[in-house]
């Protein structure tokens, strides 16, 4: 999470707790001071006092491993206590609890039945043995896991609040128990009816399926240390270096290989088209099938925690100038590299999608809308979803530099063209860099869309300028000036943005620090897989074919 996203989610959780029936019934609220990475519930102090409720915080007795809650009266400040956690002063009045006391339990994670994963010392478990009030939990939705291992002394909460809503844990516990009993009855019944060989085969298939999906997903317990901090108070930045690599290191290359194969099959469909009147519909459907469907399936297999890391968030207005500068750099840089590899003559002609479909319009509003959707919006969204949102997220465990390089290479290979390879390689690297700078997938989607719209509608004006310029030298000189000038603007603006990130101590645990000397080794580790080899062979063969 970025610092801004964490603040937004914390605020949403506080609002949901304050609007709950449990909060309204309570006359005392038992809170806790957040450690690094935990949800900040301190704004509830002001709300509770406004509503006439008392507020108390715990003090830890490290010798007996017990908690005692002390009232935090107005004007009293928390002070550093055991384990570095803020506590009320020892002289603060003790809090008396009853059935109308609301206790919000801290935890890295909960499951839907209300089971809580604590920090191992059992402080709250001992406190809850004599607590008669209401217990609830607060956790980020992405940190909810399917099942928390519990012991006899562990206490469950009745409700868990997340930034997305409220989970009634008592109902979920009853449902889970009912489903478990039904599954047991069905299994016994099936085993009585089926031969032993069939039972063994079904169990083996179920085990293999579970292992495969387990490899596709990160273990939730690993994410606790890597992204939210551990019991010692280490933050994500401190513990990110110890993060385990993904159990599916070659899965993103398999996704790319699938899109390559589907793109090749689409060429066979194109050769059977006799009527081009339905071309727009076919182009739209093919892009959805080639890119969007595999991306959705991939995200589902990787789990909800993965989708929350794909930076699908709205851009910020303060990044608008950077976005405009990067767009100019993309257009001028793409033209320069196109001229370098294909000559000035490569700038003429209609926009072609994957060297299959040619964008044509008769000038009517309907046709123009179809062109914008089929050749502008969809390619930008679908390609960025895979080649930036997914690939960068997957490969950044090798370092951001490797993530940018690998995603840019795959993006350049997608177009199956030797002459255009360098141009698309540059564009892919710029887009990945822009995504990491703005931390927004939507920003790079808009950049890609702007570049596509320029290619669709800006080429006639570009050709007119080239003709009026009178010489190739003047035209190329203007492009070089634009490229260098706006590159300097973009770099300067990016520096300001990262300066703000540093001042706000924005989270950067999404990546690991890779020394420069180890970058080649890290890059080789990222691409050394059979799936990457398949992608390279497909690109090489198709690029050679396209030359003729």
C-alpha positions in Angstrom: 0.0 0.0 0.0 1.0 3.5 -0.6 0.9 5.9 2.4 -2.2 7.6 0.8 -4.0 4.3 0.3 -3.3 3.3 3.9 -4.7 6.6 5.2 -7.8 6.1 3.0 -8.4 2.5 4.2 -7.8 3.4 7.8 -10.3 6.2 7.6 -12.9 3.9 6.0 -12.4 1.3 8.8 -12.8 4.0 11.5 -16.0 5.2 9.9 -17.5 1.7 9.7 -16.7 1.0 13.3 -18.2 4.4 14.4 -21.4 3.6 12.4 -21.8 0.1 13.9 -24.4 -1.1 16.5 -21.5 -2.4 18.7 -20.0 1.1 18.9 -23.4 2.8 19.6 -24.2 0.3 22.5 -20.8 0.7 24.1 -20.0 3.2 26.9 -16.3 2.4 27.0 -14.0 1.8 23.9 -10.8 -0.3 24.4 -8.3 0.8 21.8 -4.6 0.2 21.0 -1.8 2.3 19.7 -0.8 1.0 16.3 2.6 -0.4 15.6 4.2 0.1 12.2 1.9 -1.3 9.5 -1.1 -1.7 11.7 -4.4 0.1 11.2 -4.5 3.6 12.8 -7.7 3.7 14.9 -6.6 6.7 17.0 -9.2 9.0 15.3 -11.8 6.9 17.2 -10.6 8.7 20.4 -12.0 12.0 19.2 -15.2 10.5 17.9 -15.7 8.5 21.2 -15.2 11.6 23.4 -17.6 13.5 21.1 -20.2 10.8 21.7 -19.7 10.8 25.4 -17.8 7.5 25.6 -14.7 6.8 27.7 -11.5 5.6 26.0 -8.9 3.3 27.4 -5.5 1.9 26.2 -3.6 -1.2 27.5 -0.4 -1.3 29.5 1.7 -4.5 29.2 3.1 -6.3 32.2 6.1 -8.1 30.6 6.7 -10.3 33.7 3.2 -11.8 33.8 2.3 -11.2 30.1 -0.9 -9.6 31.1 -2.8 -6.4 30.0 -4.4 -3.7 32.2 -6.4 -1.0 30.5 -6.1 2.6 31.7 -8.4 5.4 30.9 -7.0 8.1 28.6 -8.5 11.3 29.8 -8.5 14.5 27.8 -5.1 16.2 27.8 -3.3 13.0 28.7 -0.7 11.7 26.1 0.5 8.2 25.4 4.1 7.4 26.2 6.5 4.8 24.9 6.1 1.5 26.8 6.8 -2.2 26.5 7.9 -3.5 23.1 8.1 0.2 22.0 4.3 0.4 21.9 2.7 3.7 23.1 0.8 3.3 26.4 -1.1 5.5 28.8 0.9 6.7 31.9 1.0 4.3 34.8 -0.8 6.9 36.9 -3.8 7.0 34.6 -7.0 5.6 36.2 -7.7 1.9 35.7 -10.7 1.1 33.4 -13.5 -1.0 34.7 -15.2 -3.1 32.0 -18.7 -4.6 31.7 -21.0 -6.0 29.1 -21.2 -2.6 27.4 -17.5 -2.3 26.8 -16.3 -2.6 23.2 -12.8 -4.0 22.8 -11.1 -3.7 19.4 -8.4 -6.4 19.1 -5.2 -5.8 17.2 -4.1 -8.6 14.8 -2.1 -9.0 11.6 -5.0 -11.1 10.2 -8.4 -12.7 10.9 -10.4 -15.4 9.1 -14.2 -15.1 8.3 -15.1 -17.1 11.4 -13.5 -14.5 13.7 -10.3 -16.5 14.5 -7.4 -14.1 15.2 -3.7 -14.5 14.6 -1.9 -12.7 17.4 1.7 -11.9 18.0 2.5 -15.0 20.1 2.6 -13.8 23.7 -1.1 -14.3 24.5 -1.7 -10.9 26.2 -5.2 -10.4 24.8 -6.1 -14.1 25.2 -5.5 -13.8 29.0 -7.4 -10.6 29.1 -10.4 -11.9 27.3 -10.8 -14.9 29.7 -12.4 -12.5 32.2 -13.8 -9.9 29.7 -17.6 -9.9 29.4 -18.0 -7.1 26.8 -18.1 -7.0 23.0 -15.0 -8.0 21.0 -14.4 -6.9 17.3 -11.5 -7.0 15.0 -10.2 -4.6 12.3 -8.0 -5.7 9.4 -7.4 -4.8 5.8 -9.5 -6.9 3.4 -6.4 -8.2 1.5 -5.0 -9.5 4.9 -8.0 -11.8 5.5 -7.1 -15.4 5.1 -9.3 -18.5 4.7 -8.4 -20.1 8.0 -6.3 -19.1 11.0 -4.9 -22.1 13.0 -6.4 -21.9 16.5 -5.8 -23.5 19.9 -8.2 -24.2 22.8 -7.4 -20.9 24.5 -7.8 -18.7 21.4 -10.8 -16.4 21.5 -12.9 -15.4 18.4 -14.4 -12.0 17.7 -18.1 -11.6 16.7 -17.4 -9.0 14.0 -14.5 -8.0 11.7 -14.4 -4.6 10.1 -12.5 -4.0 6.9 -12.2 -1.0 4.5 -14.9 -2.8 2.4 -17.5 -3.6 5.0 -18.4 -5.7 8.0 -18.1 -9.5 8.4 -20.5 -11.2 10.8 -18.2 -13.9 12.1 -20.8 -15.8 14.2 -22.8 -16.5 11.0 -19.7 -17.4 9.0 -18.6 -19.8 11.8 -22.0 -21.6 11.8 -21.9 -21.8 8.0 -18.3 -23.2 7.9 -19.3 -25.8 10.5 -22.3 -26.8 8.5 -20.4 -27.0 5.3 -17.7 -29.2 7.0 -20.3 -31.6 8.3 -22.0 -31.8 4.9 -18.8 -32.4 3.1 -17.9 -35.2 5.6 -21.3 -36.9 5.1 -21.0 -36.6 1.3 -17.5 -38.0 1.3 -18.5 -41.0 3.4 -21.6 -41.6 1.2 -19.5 -41.3 -2.0 -16.9 -43.7 -0.7 -19.5 -46.3 0.1 -20.8 -46.1 -3.5 -17.6 -45.8 -5.5 -14.8 -48.4 -6.1 -11.6 -47.8 -4.2 -9.7 -47.1 -7.5 -12.1 -44.2 -8.3 -11.8 -42.8 -4.7 -8.0 -42.9 -5.0 -8.0 -41.1 -8.4 -10.4 -38.4 -7.2 -8.2 -37.7 -4.1 -5.1 -37.6 -6.2 -6.7 -35.1 -8.7 -7.9 -33.0 -5.8 -4.4 -32.9 -4.2 -2.8 -32.0 -7.5 -5.3 -29.2 -8.1 -4.7 -27.8 -4.6 -0.9 -27.9 -5.1 -1.1 -26.1 -8.4 -3.3 -23.3 -7.1 -1.1 -23.1 -4.0 1.9 -22.5 -6.2 0.1 -19.8 -8.1 -0.6 -17.9 -4.9 1.7 -16.3 -2.3 1.3 -17.7 1.2 -0.6 -15.2 3.3 1.8 -15.7 6.3 4.7 -14.7 4.1 3.0 -11.5 3.1 2.6 -10.6 6.8 6.3 -10.1 7.2 7.0 -8.7 3.8 4.4 -6.1 3.5 3.0 -5.2 6.9 5.8 -5.7 9.4 6.3 -8.5 12.0 5.9 -8.8 15.7 9.3 -7.1 16.4 8.0 -3.9 14.8 10.0 -4.1 11.6 8.4 -2.3 8.7 8.0 -3.6 5.2 11.1 -1.8 4.0 13.2 -3.5 6.7 11.9 -7.0 6.1 11.4 -6.9 2.3 14.8 -8.3 1.7 13.9 -11.4 3.5 10.8 -12.0 1.4 10.5 -15.4 -0.2 10.4 -15.5 -4.0 7.1 -16.5 -5.6 6.3 -20.2 -5.8 5.4 -19.7 -9.4 8.4 -17.9 -10.8 7.6 -18.7 -14.4 3.9 -18.1 -14.3 4.1 -14.5 -15.9 6.1 -15.9 -18.8 3.4 -18.6 -19.3 0.8 -15.8 -19.4 2.8 -14.0 -22.1 3.3 -17.2 -24.1 -0.5 -17.7 -24.0 -1.1 -14.3 -25.4 1.4 -14.9 -28.2 -0.2 -18.2 -29.2 -3.7 -16.6 -29.1 -2.4 -13.7 -31.2 -1.1 -16.2 -33.8 -4.4 -18.0 -33.9 -6.1 -14.7 -34.5 -4.2 -14.5 -37.8 -5.9 -17.6 -39.0 -9.3 -16.1 -38.2 -8.4 -13.0 -40.2 -7.6 -15.0 -43.3 -11.1 -16.3 -43.4 -12.8 -12.9 -43.3 -14.5 -12.1 -46.6 -16.5 -9.2 -45.4 -14.6 -6.3 -43.7 -17.8 -4.6 -42.5 -17.7 -6.5 -39.3 -14.0 -5.9 -38.7 -14.4 -3.6 -35.7 -16.5 -6.2 -33.8 -14.0 -8.9 -34.6 -11.1 -6.7 -33.5 -12.8 -5.9 -30.2 -13.7 -9.6 -29.5 -10.2 -10.8 -30.3 -8.5 -8.3 -28.0 -10.8 -9.4 -25.2 -10.1 -13.1 -25.8 -6.4 -12.6 -26.3 -5.5 -10.3 -23.5 -8.4 -9.6 -21.0 -9.6 -13.1 -20.5 -6.1 -14.6 -19.7 -5.4 -11.6 -17.5 -8.6 -12.1 -15.4 -8.0 -15.8 -15.1 -4.4 -15.2 -14.1 -5.4 -12.6 -11.4 -8.0 -15.1 -10.1 -5.5 -17.9 -9.7 -3.0 -15.6 -8.0 -5.6 -14.5 -5.4 -7.1 -11.3 -4.1 -3.9 -10.2 -2.4 -2.2 -10.1 -5.8 -4.9 -8.0 -7.5 -4.6 -5.4 -4.7 -0.9 -5.0 -5.7 -1.6 -4.2 -9.4 -1.8 -0.4 -8.8 -5.3 -0.1 -10.3 -5.9 3.3 -8.8 -6.8 6.7 -10.2 -4.0 9.1 -11.1 -3.5 12.3 -9.1 -3.9 15.8 -10.5 -0.4 16.8 -9.3 1.0 14.1 -11.7 -0.7 15.7 -14.7 2.4 17.7 -15.9 4.6 14.6 -15.7 2.0 12.6 -17.7 1.9 15.3 -20.4 5.7 15.4 -20.6 6.0 11.6 -20.8 3.4 11.5 -23.6 5.5 14.0 -25.7 8.6 11.9 -25.0 6.8 8.7 -26.1 5.6 10.3 -29.4 8.9 12.0 -30.3 11.0 9.0 -29.2 8.8 6.5 -31.0 9.1 8.6 -34.2 12.9 8.9 -33.8 13.4 5.2 -33.3 11.0 4.5 -36.2 13.1 6.7 -38.5 16.3 5.1 -37.2 15.1 1.6 -38.1 12.8 2.2 -41.0 13.6 5.6 -42.5 11.4 8.6 -42.8 9.1 6.7 -45.2 8.0 4.6 -42.2 6.0 7.5 -40.9 3.4 7.3 -43.7 0.6 4.8 -43.9 -2.4 3.8 -41.8 -2.2 2.6 -38.2 -1.9 -1.2 -38.1 -2.8 -3.3 -35.1 -0.5 -6.3 -34.6 0.3 -6.3 -38.3 -3.2 -7.7 -39.0 -5.9 -5.1 -39.0 -5.6 -1.7 -40.6 -7.5 1.2 -39.1 -9.8 2.8 -41.6 -12.6 5.3 -41.2 -15.0 7.0 -43.6 -15.1 10.1 -41.4 -18.5 9.5 -39.9 -19.0 9.9 -36.1 -20.0 6.2 -35.7 -17.0 4.9 -37.7 -14.6 7.3 -35.8 -16.0 6.0 -32.5 -15.5 2.4 -33.5 -11.9 3.2 -34.5 -11.2 4.9 -31.2 -12.6 2.0 -29.2 -11.1 -0.9 -31.3 -7.7 0.6 -32.1 -7.2 3.1 -29.3 -8.9 2.3 -26.0 -9.0 -1.5 -26.0 -5.3 -2.1 -27.1 -4.2 0.4 -24.5 -6.2 -1.1 -21.7 -5.6 -4.8 -22.5 -1.8 -4.5 -23.2 -1.2 -2.3 -20.1 -3.2 -4.8 -17.9 -0.8 -7.6 -18.8 2.5 -5.9 -19.6 2.5 -3.3 -16.9 0.0 -4.1 -14.1 0.7 -7.9 -14.0 4.2 -8.3 -15.4 5.8 -5.5 -13.5 4.1 -6.6 -10.3 5.4 -10.2 -10.8 9.0 -9.3 -11.8 9.6 -6.5 -9.3 10.7 -9.2 -6.8 13.9 -9.3 -8.9 14.3 -5.5 -8.6 12.5 -2.6 -10.3 15.2 -2.3 -13.0 14.6 -6.0 -13.9 10.9 -5.5 -13.8 11.0 -2.5 -16.2 13.5 -4.3 -18.6 11.6 -7.6 -18.8 8.2 -6.1 -19.2 9.5 -3.8 -21.9 11.2 -6.6 -23.8 8.0 -8.7 -23.8 6.0 -5.7 -24.9 8.4 -5.1 -27.8 8.2 -8.8 -28.8 4.4 -8.6 -28.8 4.4 -6.8 -32.1 6.5 -9.4 -34.0 8.6 -6.9 -35.9 12.4 -6.5 -36.2 12.2 -2.8 -37.4 9.8 -1.8 -34.7 11.5 -3.7 -31.8 13.6 -0.8 -30.5 10.8 1.7 -30.8 8.4 -0.5 -28.7 11.2 -1.4 -26.3 11.6 2.3 -25.6 7.9 2.8 -25.2 7.6 -0.1 -22.9 10.4 1.1 -20.6 8.9 4.6 -20.5 5.4 3.3 -19.6 6.8 1.1 -16.9 8.9 3.9 -15.4 5.8 6.2 -15.5 3.8 3.6 -13.6 6.3 3.3 -10.9 6.7 7.0 -10.6 2.9 7.8 -10.4 2.1 4.4 -8.8 -1.0 4.2 -10.9 -2.0 1.8 -13.7 -4.6 4.3 -14.9 -1.8 6.8 -15.7 0.0 4.4 -18.1 -3.4 3.4 -19.7 -4.0 7.1 -20.5 -0.5 7.5 -21.8 -0.9 4.5 -24.1 -4.3 5.7 -25.2 -2.9 9.1 -26.0 -0.1 7.5 -28.0 -2.6 5.3 -30.0 -4.8 8.3 -30.7 -1.8 10.2 -32.1 -0.9 7.3 -34.3 -4.6 7.1 -35.5 -5.3 10.8 -36.1 -2.0 12.6 -36.0 -0.2 11.0 -38.9 -1.8 13.2 -41.6 -0.6 16.4 -39.8 2.8 14.9 -39.2 3.1 14.1 -42.9 2.1 17.6 -43.8 4.7 19.1 -41.4 7.4 16.8 -42.9 6.5 17.9 -46.5 6.5 21.6 -45.5 9.8 21.2 -43.6 11.5 20.6 -47.0 14.3 18.4 -45.6 14.7 15.3 -43.5 17.4 17.1 -41.4 15.0 19.8 -40.2 12.3 17.4 -39.4 14.6 15.0 -37.4 16.2 18.0 -35.6 12.7 19.2 -34.4 12.0 15.7 -33.1 15.3 15.5 -31.3 14.7 18.8 -29.6 11.3 17.8 -28.5 12.6 14.5 -27.2 15.4 15.9 -25.2 13.5 18.9 -23.9 10.5 17.0 -22.6 12.7 14.2 -21.3 14.4 16.8 -19.1 11.0 18.1 -17.9 9.8 14.5 -17.2 13.0 13.6 -15.2 12.8 16.9 -13.2 9.1 16.3 -12.4 9.8 12.7 -11.4 12.5 13.9 -9.1 10.0 16.1 -7.3 7.5 13.3 -7.0 10.1 10.9 -5.4 11.2 13.7 -3.1 7.6 13.9 -1.8 7.6 10.1 -1.4 10.8 10.3 0.6 9.5 13.1 2.8 6.3 11.1 3.5 8.2 7.9 4.0 6.0 6.2 1.4 6.0 2.4 1.4 8.4 0.8 -1.1 8.3 -2.8 0.1 6.9 -3.9 -3.2 10.5 -4.5 -4.4 13.9 -5.7 -3.2 17.2 -3.8 -3.3 19.5 -5.4 -5.9 23.1 -4.2 -6.1 24.3 -3.1 -9.6 26.8 -6.0 -9.8 24.0 -8.5 -9.3 21.6 -7.0 -11.9 22.8 -9.3 -14.7 22.4 -12.4 -12.6 18.9 -11.2 -11.4 17.9 -10.5 -15.0 19.0 -14.0 -16.1 17.1 -15.6 -13.2 13.9 -13.7 -14.2 13.9 -14.9 -17.9 15.6 -18.3 -17.6 12.5 -20.5 -18.1 11.0 -22.7 -20.8 8.0 -20.3 -21.2 10.4 -17.4 -22.0 12.2 -19.6 -24.5 8.8 -20.3 -26.2 8.0 -16.6 -26.4 11.4 -15.9 -27.9 11.0 -18.6 -30.6 7.5 -17.4 -31.5 8.7 -13.8 -31.8 11.8 -14.8 -33.9 9.8 -16.9 -36.3 7.0 -14.4 -36.8 9.4 -11.5 -37.1 11.2 -13.3 -39.9 7.9 -14.2 -41.6 6.8 -10.5 -41.4 9.9 -9.4 -43.2 8.7 -11.1 -46.3 
